[in-house]
Amino acid sequence: MSAKDSYNVRKNHEIVAPDGGWGYAIVIAAVINISISTMFLSSYGRLFKAFLQEIGVRSDNATLIFGVSSFSTALGGYLTSPLLRLMSPRMLTFISTLIFNAGVICILLVKSVFAFHICQGILQGIGCGFAYNLSCTIINDYFVKKRLLAISLAHSAIAAINMLGPPLLKWSLNEFGFRGTVLLMSGLSIHNFIAVALMHPVSLHMKRVESTGSYEKLVHDKKSNEESAFVPFIKITKPDGNLSKSGEKNIALELKEGENIEKGIKWIDKTLCRTFLMSCVCVGPALALFVDAMYADIFPQALYIAGWDKDSLALALSLYQIGDLIMRILFIFLSNWLQKFGSQELYVLGVTIGLVSRLGMLWSKSRIAILLYIVVVGTSHGAISVLVPLVVADAVPSDKFSTALGMLMMLTGLINLVIGPAIGAVRELSESNGPAFYLIASCFAIIVLFWSIELCYKRNKHKRLQRKEYLQKK
């Protein structure tokens, strides 16, 4: 084959994401990376209760501990994208594993409240933020058509593993005590290095497909319209290795053609601030994640105050987790069908289910009805958690996914700092959980209302543009 023919072959083919193969190993890496960071998160109160009393932390400082940890997680997610400009995803995953494990093991040396905030709040929080953003970013790089399937697989496995956290923690505390349990947590977190080993650069597994006329039309439309972000090829976040074949080295060069390489760290993306940060695609999930987490923290206490015994409370929490797991499994089996509806529409539907189920719990007096509503609340939690990376991936170009997800995580942390104390103050002033529940339901209602209006506006605007183009051609 002549050099000219070889050039024409490369010209008529495009490099796309593998959508399988080693990508499923990446899903396993993401499961290890996230689940180890969050396995004992829901049981930290039981783990540190006696230890916090020993170092002099009062019960009213529990909110501060949660706030420091949440903001550190958001900060870690936001710093992921700038740091990826300096190092590969694999190296940053390695660093995040070291940071998180240092935060776990150093708790054994803690003797003051300030040191506890550093170890548990800042170090573990930043490591967890890095792990989440990196895992979602590399899954986004490896999958395009099967993205919902990959994300659902990862989140389902994470939810199943997290269900093992509380009984494992209870057994470890009974057998080894507090310090032995911390050593066990440290040993588990070291296994994150398996995830580091599995995180191959996506450039090693890209595949070449023949380009079509429709693809060329999409490329032309993208050049003429900057708002188009759905061209079916992938931009690599940052490869950290050479391509497997010498002949494939031209792939990296072709992918870099036409791109402006920026030196240094870009802390703020002004384009995303104007388009993504101020839209419901960013504000909606950020607010939904915050109020969903706050509700999960409040409703067990409300059931206990209402007179539910420990067995009934344990049943309620189990049903909540079962509903969450059912929704994640449904996403796996129905991913091909659900993708036809659009990620934003699915997310609004999940928030709507959360609103209706929470209001149903407030207005129901039958314990059986409340238990049924708890299952539905768990399903809405699954939808709100799983669909976030998919919503972001469909809203921004793939090379800006990590930045956009970091912005969303940072906004979630800021909302926690602003609205969290306000809802806590309402609970204290009213001496009841009812007003707090209605405030949470109001947040869900605001998301559904404004996001639905935005979707209708965009859909009508798209129809108007199509009609205008048709009239111009005619």
N, C-alpha and C positions, 0 to 999 in steps of 0.2 A: 504494500500500500504506500502510495506516495505521501509526501508531507502535506500536499494540498488536500488529498482525500482524507487523511487523518484529521486535518483541521476541520473539514466539513462534517465529519462524524462527530467531533466534539461540539461543533456549532449546533448540530441538529439534536443534541442530547442535553438534558439538564440534570443537575445533581440535586437529589431530594433526600428527605429524611428516610431512614430505614423502615420505620413503622413496624418494627418487629425485630426478630433475631436477637442481637445483643441488647436491644432496648429493654427486653424483659429482665435481663440481668441488672439493668439500670433501675428498673422498678424495685427489684429486691434490695438494691443498695439504698434507694430512697426509703423503703420500709425500715431497714435497719437504722438508717440515719435519724429518722424522725421518731420511731417508736421507742428507741432507747432513751431519747431526750424527754419523752412525754409519758413513759410507762407509769411512773410513780407520781405524776403531777397532781392527780386528783386525791392522792393520799398523803400529801405533804403535811396536812394538819395533824394526822395521826402520828406521822414519823417524827415531827419536830415539836410536838406538844410539850413533852417533859423537858426536852433540851432547851426550848425557848424560856421556860420558867427558870431553868438553871442559870442561864446567862442574863436574866433580868428583863426579858421582853414582856411587856404587859399585853393583855388581850386586845386593847384598843389599837395596838400597833400592827395587828394582823392585816388591816387594810393597806398600811404603808408597805408591808412586805410584798403583798400582791401587786401593788402599784409599781414598785421598783422592778419587780420581775417582769411585768407586762411591758413596761417602757423599755427595758433592756432588750427584750425579745424584738420589739418593734425597731429599735436602733440597730440591732444586728441584721435584721432583714433589710433595712434601708442602706446600710453600709456594704451590703453584698455586691451590688452592681459597681460602685467605684473601685472596690478591691479586685474585682474580676478584670479590670483594665491593667492591673499590675501582675496578676498571677493567674494560673489556670484554675478551673473548678476543682480539680483533684487536690491541688496544693491548699486551696482555701478550705476544702473539706477536712484535710489533715489538720490544719490550724484550728478549725472550729472544734474538732474532736479533742485536741489538746486543751483548749480553753474550757470546754465543758467538763472534762475529766478533772482538770485542776480545781474547778469550782466544787466538784463533788468531794474529792479527797481532802481538800483543805478545810472542810467543815470539821474534821477531826481535831484540827488545831485551833478552832474558833473559841474565844473566851470573852468576846464582847459583841454588842449589838451591831456596831459599825462593821466589824469583820464578817459577821453573818450576812449583812446586806451585800458586801463585796463578793463573797463566795457564792451564796445561794441566789441573790438577786441579780447581780451584774454579770458575773462570769458564766453562770449557767444560763441566764437569760440571753446573753449575746450569743453563746454557743448554739442555743436552740433556735434563735433567729437566723443565724447563718445556715443551719441544717435545713430549715424549712424552705428558705428561698432557694438555696442551691439545689435541693432535691426537686422542687417544682420546675426550676429552670432547665435542668438537664433532661427531665421527662419531656418538657416542651420542645427541646432540641431534637430528641429522638423520635417523637411521635407527632403526626399531623392529622391523618385521617382517623387513627385509632386513639386519639388523645383522651377522649372521655373514658374509653376502656382502660387505658393505662392508669389514669388518675384514680379511677374507681377501684382497680385492683390494689393499688398502693394504699388507699385510704381504708379499704375493707380489711386488709391485713393489719394495718396499724390499729384499727378499732378492736380487732380480735385479740391482738397482743396486749393492748391496754386493759382489756377486761381481765387479764391474768395478773395485772399489777397489784390491785388491793389484796387478793388472797395470798400472793407471794410475799407481799410486805408484812402481812399479819403473821405468816409462818416464820419469816426471818426474824421479826422482833421477838417472837416467843422463843426461838431457838438460840439466836446469837446476840440479842439486845440491839441497842441503838448503834453502837460503833461497828458491830459486826455487819449490820444491815447497810451502813454507809460503805463499808468495804465491798459488800456484794454489789451495790449500785456502781461503784467504781469499776469493778471487774466487768460488769455488763457494758458499761460505757466504752471500755477499751475495745470491745468488739466492733465499734464503729470503724476501726481500721480495715475491716472486711469491706465496708462500703467504699472506703478510699480506694482499695485495690480494684473494685468492680467498675469504678467510674472512668471508663475509657473515654477519650475524646471522641466526639461524634464524627469527626473527620475520618476516623479509621473505618467507619461502618456506613458511610454514605453510599447510595446506589445511583447508578446512571440510568435514566429513562429517556425514551425518545420524545422529543418535543413535538407538540401538535400546533395546528393553526390557532386553536382556541387559547393555547398557552401564550403564543406570540401576541395575540390580541390583548390578553391580560397584561402582559409586560408593557405593551404600548399604552394601555389605559393607565397603568401606574405612573408612567413617565409624564402623562398629561394631567394626572390628578393625584396630588399627594395624599389624599384621604384614603386611597385604595391600599389596604394592608392585607389582602388575602391572596397574594400571588403564591401559587403552590410550590415554592421552594423555600429552603431554610437558610438562615444566616447563622453561622456558628458563633456561639457566645465567646469562646476563646479556646482553640485547640491547644493541647499541651504535648503533642507528639507528632512525629513525621507520619505521612501516609504509608500504608502497608506496602504499596507497590510504587516503584519508581515512576511508572507511567502515569500514576494517579496524582503526581505532584502538581500537575497542571490544574487540578481541581481547586486547590487552595488559591492559586493565582487567579483563576476565573471568578471565584467567589469574591475576591478582593477588588476586582476591577470596578471602577466607578465609585468606590467608597472613599470617603475622606477620613484618613487615619488621624485621630486626635491624640496628642501627647499629653501626659499628665492625667490627673484624676479629675473627672467631671462630677462634681458633687450634686449639682442641680441641673436637670434637663428642663430647660425653659419651654420647649415644645410640649412635653408631657404635662407640665404645670398648667399650660393654657387649655389643652384638649382633654387630657385624661383626669387630672386631679380635680377639676371643677365639674366633672360629670357624675351622674348617678352610678356609672360603672365602677367608680372608685369610692364615692361617699356611701353608696348603698351597702356594699359588702362590709365596709369598715364599721358602719353603725350596726349592721346586723350581727357581725361577729361579736361585737362588744356586748350588746344587749342579750344575745343568746348565751354567752358565757356568764353574764351576771345572773340571768334567770336560773341557769343550772346550779349556781352557787346558793341562790336564795330559796328555791322551792323545797329542798329537803328540810331546811330549817322551818319553813312555814308548815309543812306536814307534821313535823314533830310538835310544834306549838299547838296545832289543831288536835292533838291527842293521839296521833298514830304511834303505835309501839315500834320497837326496833325491827321486828320481823316484817311488819307491813311496810316500814320505810325501806328495808332492804329489798322487798319485792318491787316497790315503786322504782328504785334505782336500777334494778335488773331489767324491768320493762323498758325503761328509758334507753338503756344500752342496747336492748334487743331491737327496739324500733330504729335506733341509729344504724345498727348493723344490717337490718333488713333493707333500708333505703340504699346503703352502699352496695349491697349484693344486687339489688334491682338495677342499679346503674351499670353493673357489669354485664348482665344478661340482656338488658334493653338498650345498650349504648348506641347500636346502629340505628335503632328506631328513634331514640330520644334526640339524637343529634340533628334530626330534621326540624325540630322545633326552635332551635337556637338557644345558646347558653343563657342569654339575658332573660328570655322568656321563662326558661326553666327555673332560673334563680328567683324571679318574681313570684312564680308559682310556689316555690319552696317557702318563701317568706310569708306568702298568703296563708299557706297551711299552718305555719307557725303562729300567725296572728289568730286564726280561727280556733286552733287547739288550745291556745293559752286562755283565750276568752271563755272557751267551754269549760276549762278547769275552774276558772273563777266563778262561773255561774252555776256549776253543778254541785249538788249536795249529796248525791249517791257516791259511795266509795268505789263501786264497780265502774261507774261512768268516769270518775276521775282517773282510775287506772287505765282505762281505754284511751282517754285523752293523753295520758303520759306517754303511751306508745306512739301516738301521732306526733307529740312534741319531739320525741326521739327521732322520728323520720324527718321532721323539718330540720332538726339539728344536723342530720347527715347531709341533707341537700345544701344547707347553708355552708357547711365546711368543705364538702367535696367540690362544689362547682366554682369556688373562688379562682383557682388557677385557670380553669377553662374560660371563665368570663374575661379575665385579664388577657389571656392568650388571643381571644377573638377580637379584642378591642384595640390592641397595639401591634406593631410589627414585631417579629420574633426576636430581633436584635435588641429591642427595648423592653422585653418581657421582664427581665430581672429588675430593671429600674422601676417599672410600673408596679410590680409586686412589692418592692421595697417601699414605694410611696404609700401603697395601700396599708402595709403593715405599720408604717410610721403614723399614718392618720388614725389607725385603730388605737395605737398607744396614746396619742394626744386626746382622742375622744374619751379614753379610759381615765385620763388625768382630769378632764374637765367635767364630764357627765357623771362619772363614777361617784365622786364625793357628793354631788348634788342628789343623786338617788339615795345614797347612804344617809344624807341629812334628812330627806323626806321620811325615811323609815324611822329615824330616831325621833323626829318631831311628832309624827303621827302615832308612834309606838305600835305600828301595824305594818304588815307586808302588803296589804291590799293596794294602797296608793302606789307603791313601788311597782307592783305587777301591772297596774294600769298605765304607768309611765312607760314601762317596757313595751306593752301592747301598743301604746301610742307611737313609739319609735318604729315598730313594724308597720303600722298603718301609714306613717309618713313615707317610708321607703316604698311601699306598694303604690301609693298615690302618685308621688312625683316620678318614680321610675316608669310607671305605666304611661304617664303623660309624655315623658321623653321618648319612649318607644313609639307611641302614636305619632308624635311630631316627626321623628326621623323617617318612619314608614311613609307618611304623607309627603314629606319633602322628597323622598326618593321617587315616589310616583310622579310628583310635579316635574322633577328633573328629567325623568324618562319621557314624559309627555312633551316637554319643551324640546328635547332632542329630536323627537319624532316629527314635531311641527317644523323644526328647522330643516330637517332632511326633506320633508315634503315640499 
